[in-house]
Every structure is written in C-alpha cells, then in structure tokens.
Amino acid sequence: MPLEDSVNKHVVIVGAGMAGLACAREILSTATDSVHVTMVEASQAVGGRIRSHTEADGHVLELGAEYVHGSGTILTSWIDEFRQSGVWGQEYVNTIQEKVDDGQEQDPFFEHIFTLSHADGGGRPDETPTKDGKYGMYYINGELVMFNDPRIEPLNQALESILDLPADASISVEDALKQNEIQLSKELYDLARASYGNTAGCSDLSKLSLSMLQKFEHHWEVNEREGDYRMPHNIGISGIVGTCHTLLEQDPRFTLKLGWEATRIIQDDGSACVSSPNDCLHADAIVVTVPPPMYSRIQMELPEKKRLALEKVGFENAIKIRLSFSCRFWPELVQSIICANQAIPEIWFREYRSVTTESMVYVATAFLVSTFADDFAGRLANVTNLHQRAADLMMTQLSSILSVAIQDIEDAFINVLYFDWSNQEYARGGYMHARVGMQSSDLEALAAPSGCLFFAGEATNTEACCTIQAAMETGIRAANQILTTGFNQVALSSIACGRQPTPPM
C-alpha cells in the first residue's frame, strides 16, 4: 500500500537479529522514500543469536543457529536469490555454473544433513544416508548403533504416535510417553531426552507442551519441504552469518546503531519514544524483536494477555563446544552421534583443509541445551582453565562412545572453543520452547501489536517457532502490519496532535 509522501515516517527496530533484519528489508523494499528505518542493537554485532568465531587459520565456526531446516521457506528463497544474484561474488556464481554444466546439482557446496534427531524428523530419523553417504548413529546402553538399528524402533513409533494424539494443552511430552501403549525402557527414554528434548529446546520432557509441538510439526509438514543442510564457509560465503550480513541494508534510509541498549519505550497519542541510558529516538512505529528474557529489561507497558503469554514461553541455555584434531578417530561417514545417558547429548563431525597449513583438520562439535547445558556448566564451576576442562570432559566421552584410547585422542587434540549462551548479556539462552499450558492464543497474543508497538522474533511466530525462517517470517509480518495499518493510524494521529517524529541523527 502506498504511503503518504507528505509525512516523514520513522520506524525504530529494537534488535538486529534475523527478525529485525527481515523487517527492515521488507519495509525499505516496499515503502516510499519518505520512510527511514533505524535499527538499534544492544550488543556490538549484527545477527542476534546468529554469531560466528573465526579461527587463526580462517575457518569459521557458527556459535549459534547453524543449519537450514527445510526448503521452500523464506530463508531458502532469499538464499537462492543471493547466490544467483552474484551478491556472494562472481567466483561463486561461476563455480556454481561449472558444476551445473557438469550435470551436478545447483548447490554442490552445501553440506546435506542427515536428520538424526527425532525432533527434526517428525518422530524418526532419516531412512537413508545423504547423497554424500553421510549418516548418524546413536550411543545407547553402552553401545554405538546405526540410525536404523531395530532396537531404536520402539522410540520412533512412540514419538510418532504421541504426535498424532488429540491436542491437549495440559499434556507434556513426558506425560504422553509414559501413558503410551508403547512402553519405553529407561535407555530409550534417556535417548528421547537427548534426541528429542535437546533439539526441541528443553531436555526436561515434563516441561514441553505436546500440543504445541504437534502444531509446529504439522506446520512444517504442510508448508516446508524436506531437506536440511549447512551452508559453506568458502567461495565468498560465511555460512548463516554470511546470509545474515547480506540482509543488512545498504540504503541511505537505513541507520544501524550498535551498542545501543533500549531500556524504555513510551507511547503517547500515536507517537512513541524508545530510550537508551544516553539517547532517545522518536518514531511512528517501534518493532521489538528481542529474545523473551530481554523483555524484562525494557520498561514498556504490555497488554495483560501478552504478559501472561510470555510466562508460557520457555527459554533455556545452549552451549557449543568445538574440538579440533589432527586426525580422524571416528568412522569417516558418520556425521553425528546422539548419546543417551551422557553428559553431552549430541556431537557433530566434519573436516576441512586449513588455508594456512594446507593440512586437514578434523572437528567434533557438541551441542547442549537446557538441563544438559546447565549440568555441564556446573561441572566447570570454579575451574581455572574452563575451556581446557570442557575439552577434557568431551574427549573422555568421545573415548568412551568410540572405544578409542584417551591418549590417542589427546595426542591428536589441537584446540578447543567453548561458548555458553547464558553468558551473553543480551541473549541469555538458545531458543524458545512452548511450556505445558501454552495454546495457539498465546502465540497470537505475543504477535499482536499494541498501539504503535509491533513485535517480532521466533517466539512470536503464530504457526511454528524455533527456526531462522520463523524469526524472518515475523519480521516480515511486523513490516506489513506497519505498512498497511500502523503508519496510516499513527502518522495521522501525530499530525492531529501537532507533533512530528524526530528524524534519526
């Protein structure tokens, strides 16, 4: 809808994660030149819970969201747009074309993911390895077994069956599994915590809302095509972080303020003001995209329904540990292992050639959320060399599950990176999970505008949360709400009161 050119409109977006970046891109690609977008971010980096670390040899490690889940989404649509447009460099475009001319697929550099986690695969793992022959394994009852081992089948069937139960907001995943006619052994229940809970954002299955997970699964099944992959870190791209930075608007109508923490938002007769300790920005519309734990750090009036809905949003810690080795001591084609009754529930494996030494580096990356993350962090309390202690614990587990001598693993060890999201002041965790008692109406309350305040972020998606595309969809939703209703109401109200929004400095 065209905007009134006679009025200068100012939108402030609080938070520079994928929701905020998608919101800014949608507004600036749709609105007239009279609109200006200011994005404020409390940290010193764009990306929110998408972040990376670059090793001395140039290798990039994704510290937060790392995988592209599903295809046919807004995320994969924009990735396709970026890679075909040349924004990632002509070398990438030329190399892609050479591969296509040779009869290879369109994305030869993208690492296809074998879906091992039960929460990623609708209750069961993939049935066949990836096109590269990669597969996953489970460690259960002291034994490393294949993804299709018949001893895992009762868990597959139990999880599939509870996802088909009638929706009941009072039922947890734990309740449903214990009441199921397929009774799981303790070992399989422990595997459910590691394989389902760790991916679903909460390893305490008694906290996870079954009905909301059913809703999420249904949305993914109907609206997204299968196929998970990891983006490369070469030929001009830097994984998900690179995609995030590609979204960053290079537009004279866009201003980015890093290190700018929003502490208060006030609305008054159709205009709004967002304040930091040292600054104040007036706006026609403000979009709040911060993670749920950060709402309490911003003084703002919220409707009661939104406040009650926030209480039903779970948001727990996430930890990544990355170990580098000079040789591989796991099976060559194993991409991931999920471990029952172990300190670390999920470990991924990959390799790369160092650009500085030209030698191969073999990497094992652990991913822990919720109680797994809390318990592991507890083991590191009051430790002098925290990173080395984390490496020692992980190498001990690798020795156990792979039946490899600990000395051989230690001899191959190069370095460790340990990243705890609970220590990140403006995130305080990984991603949301729906607590028992949450209903669709709560997601709608989280998404609803309030005056000239609009809301976005993966926890506000009314269909399915927890993914990058979920966050992006909410940013686009907020942009469209502003463009179709917000400006017309807010700007006219500002004119009537004789006030104009203060333009960004």
C-alpha positions as CSV (number, residue, x, y, z in Angstrom):
1,M,0.0,0.0,0.0
2,P,1.5,3.4,-1.0
3,L,2.4,5.6,2.0
4,E,1.6,9.3,2.2
5,D,4.6,11.1,0.8
6,S,3.7,14.3,2.7
7,V,4.7,12.9,6.1
8,N,8.2,11.6,7.0
9,K,7.9,8.3,8.8
10,H,10.4,6.8,11.1
11,V,10.5,3.2,12.2
12,V,12.8,2.0,15.0
13,I,13.6,-1.7,15.2
14,V,14.9,-2.9,18.5
15,G,17.3,-5.8,17.9
16,A,19.5,-6.7,14.9
17,G,18.7,-10.4,14.6
18,M,17.1,-12.1,11.6
19,A,13.6,-10.9,12.6
20,G,14.8,-7.3,12.7
21,L,16.8,-7.5,9.5
22,A,13.9,-9.1,7.6
23,C,11.6,-6.4,8.9
24,A,13.9,-3.6,7.8
25,R,14.4,-5.2,4.3
26,E,10.7,-5.6,3.8
27,I,9.9,-2.0,4.8
28,L,12.6,-0.5,2.7
29,S,11.8,-2.6,-0.3
30,T,8.1,-1.7,-0.1
31,A,7.8,1.8,1.3
32,T,8.4,5.1,-0.4
33,D,11.5,7.3,0.1
34,S,9.7,9.1,3.0
35,V,10.4,6.2,5.4
36,H,13.5,5.9,7.4
37,V,14.4,2.8,9.5
38,T,16.7,2.9,12.5
39,M,17.9,-0.3,13.9
40,V,19.3,-0.3,17.5
41,E,21.2,-3.3,18.9
42,A,22.5,-3.6,22.4
43,S,25.5,-5.7,21.5
44,Q,28.3,-4.8,19.2
45,A,27.3,-7.2,16.5
46,V,24.5,-7.9,14.0
47,G,22.9,-11.3,14.0
48,G,21.4,-11.8,17.4
49,R,21.7,-15.5,18.2
50,I,23.5,-16.0,14.9
51,R,27.2,-15.5,15.6
52,S,30.5,-16.9,14.5
53,H,34.1,-17.2,15.5
54,T,37.0,-17.2,13.0
55,E,40.0,-19.4,13.8
56,A,43.6,-18.3,13.2
57,D,43.6,-20.4,10.0
58,G,40.5,-18.6,8.7
59,H,38.0,-21.4,9.5
60,V,34.6,-20.1,10.7
61,L,32.7,-21.7,13.5
62,E,29.0,-21.0,13.9
63,L,28.3,-20.3,17.5
64,G,24.6,-20.1,17.3
65,A,22.0,-21.1,14.7
66,E,23.9,-23.1,12.1
67,Y,21.6,-25.2,9.9
68,V,19.0,-24.5,7.3
69,H,16.0,-26.6,8.2
70,G,13.6,-27.5,5.4
71,S,13.3,-25.9,2.0
72,G,10.6,-23.8,0.3
73,T,10.9,-21.3,3.1
74,I,11.5,-17.5,3.2
75,L,15.1,-18.3,4.3
76,T,15.8,-20.7,1.4
77,S,14.1,-18.3,-1.0
78,W,16.4,-15.5,0.0
79,I,19.5,-17.8,-0.1
80,D,18.6,-18.7,-3.7
81,E,18.2,-15.0,-4.5
82,F,21.5,-14.2,-3.0
83,R,23.5,-16.9,-4.6
84,Q,22.0,-16.3,-8.1
85,S,22.4,-12.5,-8.0
86,G,26.2,-12.5,-7.5
87,V,26.0,-10.8,-4.1
88,W,28.3,-13.6,-2.8
89,G,30.9,-12.9,-5.5
90,Q,31.3,-13.8,-9.2
91,E,33.7,-16.6,-8.3
92,Y,30.8,-18.4,-6.5
93,V,28.4,-17.8,-9.4
94,N,31.0,-19.1,-12.0
95,T,31.8,-22.1,-9.9
96,I,28.2,-23.0,-9.5
97,Q,27.6,-22.7,-13.2
98,E,30.6,-25.0,-13.9
99,K,29.1,-27.6,-11.6
100,V,25.7,-27.3,-13.2
101,D,27.3,-27.7,-16.7
102,D,28.9,-30.9,-15.4
103,G,25.5,-32.3,-14.5
104,Q,25.8,-31.7,-10.8
105,E,23.0,-30.1,-8.7
106,Q,22.5,-26.4,-8.1
107,D,24.1,-26.2,-4.6
108,P,27.2,-28.5,-4.8
109,F,28.9,-26.7,-1.9
110,F,26.1,-27.0,0.6
111,E,26.5,-29.9,3.1
112,H,23.4,-32.0,3.2
113,I,22.4,-33.0,6.7
114,F,21.4,-36.5,7.8
115,T,18.4,-35.9,10.2
116,L,19.2,-38.0,13.2
117,S,17.3,-36.0,15.9
118,H,13.8,-37.2,16.4
119,A,12.6,-33.6,16.9
120,D,13.9,-32.7,13.4
121,G,12.3,-35.7,11.6
122,G,8.7,-35.9,12.8
123,G,9.5,-38.6,15.3
124,R,12.1,-40.7,13.5
125,P,15.4,-40.3,11.8
126,D,16.1,-40.3,8.0
127,E,15.8,-43.7,6.4
128,T,18.8,-43.4,4.1
129,P,22.2,-41.6,4.2
130,T,22.7,-38.3,2.4
131,K,23.8,-38.1,-1.2
132,D,27.4,-38.0,0.2
133,G,26.8,-41.2,2.1
134,K,26.8,-39.4,5.5
135,Y,24.7,-40.9,8.3
136,G,24.1,-40.8,12.0
137,M,24.5,-43.2,15.0
138,Y,23.1,-43.5,18.5
139,Y,25.0,-44.4,21.6
140,I,22.7,-46.3,23.9
141,N,23.2,-48.8,26.7
142,G,27.0,-48.6,26.3
143,E,26.9,-49.4,22.6
144,L,27.2,-47.4,19.4
145,V,24.4,-48.4,17.0
146,M,23.3,-47.4,13.5
147,F,20.4,-45.0,12.9
148,N,18.2,-47.8,11.6
149,D,19.0,-50.3,14.4
150,P,15.8,-52.2,15.2
151,R,16.3,-51.5,18.9
152,I,15.6,-47.8,18.3
153,E,12.3,-48.6,16.5
154,P,10.1,-48.5,19.7
155,L,11.2,-45.0,20.4
156,N,10.4,-44.0,16.7
157,Q,7.0,-45.5,17.0
158,A,6.2,-44.0,20.4
159,L,7.2,-40.5,19.3
160,E,5.2,-40.8,16.0
161,S,2.2,-42.0,17.9
162,I,2.1,-39.2,20.5
163,L,2.4,-36.6,17.7
164,D,-0.9,-38.0,16.4
165,L,-2.8,-37.7,19.8
166,P,-5.7,-35.2,20.2
167,A,-4.4,-31.8,21.2
168,D,-4.4,-31.2,24.9
169,A,-2.6,-28.1,26.3
170,S,-2.2,-29.7,29.7
171,I,-0.2,-32.7,28.5
172,S,3.6,-32.8,28.4
173,V,5.8,-34.9,26.1
174,E,6.8,-36.9,29.2
175,D,3.1,-37.5,30.2
176,A,2.3,-38.7,26.7
177,L,5.3,-41.1,26.5
178,K,4.5,-42.6,29.9
179,Q,0.8,-43.1,29.1
180,N,1.6,-44.5,25.6
181,E,0.9,-48.2,25.0
182,I,4.5,-48.5,23.7
183,Q,6.4,-48.5,27.0
184,L,9.9,-47.3,26.7
185,S,12.9,-48.8,28.5
186,K,14.9,-46.4,30.7
187,E,17.6,-46.4,28.0
188,L,15.2,-45.4,25.3
189,Y,13.6,-42.7,27.5
190,D,17.1,-41.3,28.1
191,L,17.6,-41.3,24.3
192,A,14.3,-39.4,23.9
193,R,15.7,-36.7,26.2
194,A,18.9,-36.5,24.1
195,S,17.4,-36.9,20.7
196,Y,14.0,-35.1,21.1
197,G,14.3,-32.8,24.1
198,N,17.8,-31.5,23.3
199,T,16.6,-30.4,19.8
200,A,13.2,-29.2,20.9
201,G,14.9,-26.7,23.3
202,C,14.2,-28.4,26.6
203,S,15.6,-31.8,27.7
204,D,13.2,-31.9,30.7
205,L,10.3,-33.5,28.8
206,S,7.9,-32.7,31.6
207,K,8.1,-29.0,30.6
208,L,7.5,-29.5,26.8
209,S,4.0,-28.8,25.6
210,L,2.9,-31.8,23.4
211,S,0.1,-29.9,21.7
212,M,2.3,-27.0,20.6
213,L,4.9,-29.4,19.3
214,Q,2.2,-31.1,17.3
215,K,1.2,-27.7,15.9
216,F,4.8,-27.0,14.9
217,E,5.3,-30.4,13.3
218,H,2.0,-30.0,11.3
219,H,3.1,-26.6,10.0
220,W,6.5,-27.9,8.9
221,E,5.0,-30.9,7.2
222,V,2.4,-28.9,5.3
223,N,4.4,-25.8,4.5
224,E,8.0,-26.8,4.2
225,R,9.7,-29.4,2.0
226,E,12.2,-31.8,3.5
227,G,15.9,-31.3,3.2
228,D,18.3,-29.8,5.8
229,Y,21.7,-28.5,5.0
230,R,24.6,-26.5,6.2
231,M,25.9,-23.6,4.2
232,P,29.6,-23.4,3.2
233,H,32.3,-21.1,4.5
234,N,34.1,-20.6,1.3
235,I,33.8,-19.0,-2.1
236,G,32.6,-15.7,-0.7
237,I,30.1,-17.1,1.8
238,S,30.3,-17.3,5.6
239,G,27.6,-19.7,6.5
240,I,24.4,-18.5,8.1
241,V,26.3,-15.5,9.4
242,G,27.1,-14.5,5.9
243,T,23.4,-14.7,4.9
244,C,22.6,-12.5,7.9
245,H,25.1,-9.9,6.9
246,T,23.8,-10.0,3.3
247,L,20.4,-8.9,4.7
248,L,21.9,-5.8,6.3
249,E,20.5,-2.9,4.4
250,Q,23.0,-0.7,2.4
251,D,20.3,2.0,2.0
252,P,20.5,5.8,2.8
253,R,17.1,5.3,4.5
254,F,18.6,2.9,7.0
255,T,20.7,3.6,10.1
256,L,22.3,1.0,12.4
257,K,23.3,1.8,15.9
258,L,25.3,-0.9,17.7
259,G,25.9,-0.8,21.4
260,W,22.6,1.0,21.8
261,E,20.5,-0.7,24.5
262,A,16.8,0.0,24.6
263,T,15.8,0.5,28.2
264,R,12.4,2.2,28.0
265,I,9.6,2.6,25.4
266,I,6.8,5.1,25.9
267,Q,3.7,5.7,23.7
268,D,1.8,9.0,23.7
269,D,-1.0,9.9,21.4
270,G,0.1,8.0,18.4
271,S,3.8,8.5,18.6
272,A,6.5,6.6,20.5
273,C,9.9,7.1,22.1
274,V,12.5,4.5,22.7
275,S,15.3,5.4,25.1
276,S,18.7,4.2,26.0
277,P,20.7,5.4,29.0
278,N,22.2,8.2,26.9
279,D,19.8,8.8,24.0
280,C,16.2,8.9,22.8
281,L,14.6,8.2,19.5
282,H,11.1,9.3,18.5
283,A,9.2,7.1,16.0
284,D,5.9,6.5,14.3
285,A,6.4,2.8,14.9
286,I,8.7,0.6,17.0
287,V,9.3,-3.1,16.4
288,V,10.5,-5.1,19.4
289,T,12.4,-8.2,18.2
290,V,14.5,-9.1,21.3
291,P,14.5,-12.6,22.8
292,P,11.9,-13.3,25.5
293,P,14.3,-12.9,28.5
294,M,15.1,-9.4,27.3
295,Y,11.5,-8.1,27.6
296,S,12.0,-7.5,31.3
297,R,15.0,-5.2,30.6
298,I,12.8,-2.8,28.7
299,Q,10.4,-0.7,30.6
300,M,7.2,-0.7,28.5
301,E,3.5,-1.2,29.0
302,L,2.3,-4.5,27.7
303,P,-1.3,-5.8,27.5
304,E,-2.1,-8.4,30.1
305,K,-2.6,-11.1,27.5
306,K,0.9,-10.6,26.2
307,R,2.4,-10.6,29.7
308,L,0.6,-13.8,30.5
309,A,1.6,-15.4,27.2
310,L,5.3,-14.5,27.9
311,E,5.1,-16.6,31.1
312,K,4.4,-19.7,28.9
313,V,7.5,-19.2,26.8
314,G,10.4,-21.4,27.9
315,F,13.9,-20.2,27.1
316,E,16.8,-22.1,28.3
317,N,20.6,-22.2,27.9
318,A,22.5,-23.5,25.0
319,I,26.2,-24.4,24.8
320,K,28.6,-25.3,21.9
321,I,31.9,-27.0,22.4
322,R,34.2,-27.4,19.4
323,L,37.3,-29.6,19.4
324,S,39.9,-29.7,16.6
325,F,42.1,-32.7,15.9
326,S,45.0,-33.5,13.6
327,C,43.5,-36.9,12.6
328,R,40.1,-38.6,12.5
329,F,39.3,-41.3,15.0
330,W,35.5,-41.7,14.2
331,P,34.0,-43.5,11.2
332,E,34.6,-41.5,8.1
333,L,31.0,-41.1,7.0
334,V,29.5,-40.5,10.4
335,Q,28.0,-37.0,10.5
336,S,26.6,-37.0,14.0
337,I,26.1,-39.1,17.1
338,I,23.3,-38.7,19.7
339,C,24.1,-40.1,23.1
340,A,21.8,-41.5,25.8
341,N,22.7,-41.0,29.4
342,Q,25.8,-39.0,28.7
343,A,26.9,-35.5,29.7
344,I,26.9,-34.4,26.0
345,P,23.7,-35.4,24.1
346,E,24.7,-34.5,20.6
347,I,28.0,-34.4,18.7
348,W,28.6,-33.4,15.1
349,F,31.7,-34.3,13.0
350,R,33.2,-32.7,9.9
351,E,36.6,-31.8,8.4
352,Y,38.2,-29.0,6.4
353,R,41.6,-28.1,4.9
354,S,43.4,-25.3,6.7
355,V,44.2,-22.4,4.4
356,T,47.3,-21.6,6.4
357,T,48.9,-25.0,6.9
358,E,47.1,-26.9,4.0
359,S,46.7,-29.8,6.3
360,M,43.3,-31.4,7.2
361,V,41.6,-30.5,10.4
362,Y,39.0,-32.8,12.0
363,V,36.3,-31.2,14.1
364,A,33.9,-32.6,16.7
365,T,31.2,-30.1,17.8
366,A,29.0,-30.7,20.8
367,F,25.6,-29.1,21.2
368,L,23.8,-29.0,24.6
369,V,20.6,-27.2,25.7
370,S,18.5,-26.9,28.9
371,T,19.5,-29.3,31.7
372,F,22.3,-30.8,29.7
373,A,23.8,-27.3,29.3
374,D,23.2,-26.4,32.9
375,D,24.7,-29.7,34.3
376,F,27.8,-29.4,32.0
377,A,28.3,-25.7,33.0
378,G,28.0,-26.8,36.6
379,R,30.9,-29.2,36.1
380,L,33.0,-26.2,35.1
381,A,32.2,-24.1,38.1
382,N,35.3,-22.7,39.9
383,V,37.6,-24.3,37.3
384,T,40.7,-22.2,36.5
385,N,41.0,-23.2,32.8
386,L,37.4,-23.6,31.9
387,H,38.0,-24.3,28.2
388,Q,40.5,-27.0,28.8
389,R,38.3,-28.6,31.4
390,A,35.4,-28.6,28.8
391,A,37.8,-30.2,26.3
392,D,38.9,-32.9,28.8
393,L,35.3,-33.8,29.6
394,M,34.3,-34.1,25.9
395,M,37.4,-36.1,25.0
396,T,36.6,-38.5,27.8
397,Q,33.1,-39.0,26.4
398,L,34.5,-39.4,22.8
399,S,36.9,-42.1,24.1
400,S,34.0,-43.9,25.7
401,I,31.5,-43.9,22.9
402,L,34.0,-44.5,20.1
403,S,36.1,-47.1,22.1
404,V,39.3,-45.2,21.3
405,A,42.2,-44.8,23.8
406,I,42.0,-41.4,25.6
407,Q,45.8,-41.0,25.0
408,D,45.3,-41.3,21.2
409,I,42.6,-38.6,21.3
410,E,44.7,-36.3,23.5
411,D,47.7,-36.7,21.2
412,A,45.5,-35.6,18.2
413,F,44.0,-32.6,20.1
414,I,44.7,-29.2,18.6
415,N,42.4,-26.7,20.4
416,V,39.0,-26.0,21.9
417,L,36.4,-23.4,21.7
418,Y,33.7,-23.3,24.4
419,F,30.7,-20.9,24.0
420,D,27.9,-20.6,26.7
421,W,24.9,-18.6,25.5
422,S,23.7,-17.9,29.1
423,N,26.8,-15.7,29.5
424,Q,25.7,-13.5,26.6
425,E,24.1,-10.5,28.2
426,Y,21.6,-9.7,25.5
427,A,20.5,-13.3,24.7
428,R,20.7,-15.4,27.9
429,G,19.9,-18.6,26.1
430,G,19.3,-20.5,22.9
431,Y,15.7,-20.6,21.5
432,M,12.2,-20.8,22.8
433,H,10.2,-23.9,23.7
434,A,6.5,-24.0,24.4
435,R,5.7,-24.7,28.1
436,V,2.9,-27.0,29.1
437,G,-0.3,-24.9,29.1
438,M,0.6,-22.8,26.1
439,Q,-2.1,-22.5,23.5
440,S,-2.3,-21.0,20.0
441,S,-4.0,-18.0,21.5
442,D,-0.8,-17.3,23.5
443,L,1.3,-17.1,20.3
444,E,-1.3,-14.8,18.8
445,A,-1.1,-12.6,21.9
446,L,2.7,-12.5,21.6
447,A,2.4,-11.4,18.0
448,A,-0.3,-8.8,18.4
449,P,0.6,-5.1,18.0
450,S,-0.1,-2.7,20.9
451,G,-0.7,0.8,19.7
452,C,2.4,1.8,17.7
453,L,4.4,-1.1,19.2
454,F,4.9,-4.2,17.0
455,F,6.5,-7.4,17.9
456,A,8.7,-10.0,16.0
457,G,11.2,-12.8,16.8
458,E,11.0,-16.6,16.5
459,A,9.0,-16.8,19.8
460,T,6.2,-14.7,18.3
461,N,5.5,-16.9,15.3
462,T,1.9,-17.9,15.4
463,E,2.5,-21.1,13.3
464,A,5.8,-22.7,14.3
465,C,8.7,-21.2,16.3
466,C,12.4,-22.2,16.9
467,T,13.8,-21.8,13.4
468,I,15.6,-19.0,11.5
469,Q,12.7,-18.8,9.0
470,A,10.3,-18.5,11.9
471,A,12.1,-15.3,13.0
472,M,12.2,-13.9,9.5
473,E,8.5,-14.5,8.9
474,T,7.7,-12.5,12.0
475,G,9.8,-9.6,10.8
476,I,8.0,-9.5,7.5
477,R,4.7,-9.8,9.4
478,A,5.5,-6.8,11.5
479,A,6.6,-4.8,8.5
480,N,3.4,-5.5,6.7
481,Q,1.4,-4.6,9.8
482,I,3.1,-1.2,9.9
483,L,2.8,-0.6,6.1
484,T,-0.9,-1.5,5.9
485,T,-2.2,-0.1,9.1
486,G,0.3,1.3,11.5
487,F,1.5,4.3,9.6
488,N,-1.9,5.4,8.4
489,Q,-3.2,5.4,12.0
490,V,0.0,6.6,13.8
491,A,1.1,9.3,11.4
492,L,-2.3,10.9,11.2
493,S,-2.6,10.9,15.0
494,S,0.8,12.6,15.2
495,I,-0.3,15.3,12.7
496,A,-3.5,15.9,14.7
497,C,-1.5,16.5,17.8
498,G,0.7,18.9,16.1
499,R,3.9,16.8,16.5
500,Q,6.3,15.3,14.0
501,P,8.5,12.3,14.8
502,T,12.1,13.3,15.5
503,P,14.2,12.2,12.5
504,P,17.3,10.0,13.2
505,M,20.6,11.7,13.7
